[in-house]
Amino acid sequence: DQRKSPRDNPRGGQKIDFAPHAAERFKTRTQVERVNARLKDEFGARWLRVRGPAKVTAHLMLAVLALTADQLLRLVT
């Protein structure tokens, strides 16, 4: 059982920095993925119990509304 060591990094352990525009885009992507994760984990968007585009859209929009209300309450308190 041979496990990879962090020293076996093909880059030699060096960090490769993003270009400035790519770093900004990655930061935005990270924020969006955090929202998506909350929608799935806390507001039930991972497993929907309805079928059909109209019902799925309605459930997801209610989840987005609940997430928005939660964020607003966090800002106020």
Sequence and secondary structure as in RCSB ss.txt:
>XXXX:A:sequence
DQRKSPRDNPRGGQKIDFAPHAAERFKTRTQVERVNARLKDEFGARWLRVRGPAKVTAHLMLAVLALTADQLLRL
VT
>XXXX:A:secstr
     GGG TTTT      HHHHHHHHHHHHHHHHHHHHHHHSS SS    SHHHHHHHHHHHHHHHHHHHHHHH
H 
